[in-house]
Amino acid sequence: MLTVETTWFVFFYLTLFLGAIVLAWLGSEAYRWKTGRRFRVASLSCRLCGMVFLPSKTESLAECPRCGAKNENKNAVCRSAKK
């Protein structure tokens, strides 16, 4: 049977535990960065009140939910375009 001193056992246990925490933290940061980037690309800022909102992908003039101003949606997909 292997004999391991208590100090080494505690050291390895804490190292594995902290390593798992660091990996979970890095994974959550990567996920947050990925979803945040997706939101920044798809979001639109109102030119009058400054509210940030997600417009529909099909409307070229998106209406602000707060003030009702029409804002140009440069990421809009044209429905009439056929390939």
URCOR-V622575 format. One record per residue. N is the residue number from 1. SS is DSSP state (helix for helix, strand for strand, loop for the rest). PSI is psi as a letter, one per 20 degrees, with the letter a starting at -180 (999 if undefined). OMEGA is omega as a letter, one per 30 degrees, with the letter a starting at -180 (none if undefined). Layout:
# URCOR-V622575
n = {N	N}
ss = {SS	SS}
psi = {PSI	PSI}
omega = {OMEGA	OMEGA}
This chain:
# URCOR-V622575
n = {1	2	3	4	5	6	7	8	9	10	11	12	13	14	15	16	17	18	19	20	21	22	23	24	25	26	27	28	29	30	31	32	33	34	35	36	37	38	39	40	41	42	43	44	45	46	47	48	49	50	51	52	53	54	55	56	57	58	59	60	61	62	63	64	65	66	67	68	69	70	71	72	73	74	75	76	77	78	79	80	81	82	83}
ss = {loop	loop	loop	loop	loop	helix	helix	helix	helix	helix	helix	helix	helix	helix	helix	helix	helix	helix	helix	helix	helix	helix	helix	helix	helix	helix	helix	helix	helix	helix	helix	helix	helix	helix	helix	helix	helix	helix	helix	helix	helix	helix	strand	strand	strand	loop	loop	loop	loop	loop	loop	strand	strand	strand	loop	loop	loop	loop	loop	loop	strand	strand	strand	loop	loop	loop	loop	loop	loop	strand	strand	strand	loop	loop	loop	loop	loop	loop	loop	loop	loop	loop	loop}
psi = {q	p	p	p	q	h	g	h	g	g	g	g	g	h	g	g	g	h	g	h	g	g	g	h	g	h	g	h	g	g	g	h	g	g	h	h	g	h	g	h	h	i	r	p	p	p	i	g	i	j	p	p	r	o	r	q	i	i	p	h	o	p	p	p	h	g	i	j	q	p	q	p	o	i	j	q	p	p	h	i	p	q	999}
omega = {l	l	a	l	a	a	l	l	l	l	l	l	l	l	l	l	l	l	l	l	l	l	l	l	l	l	l	l	l	l	l	l	a	a	l	l	l	l	a	l	a	a	a	l	a	a	l	a	l	l	l	a	l	l	l	a	a	a	a	l	a	l	l	l	a	a	l	l	l	a	a	l	a	a	a	l	a	a	a	a	l	a	none}
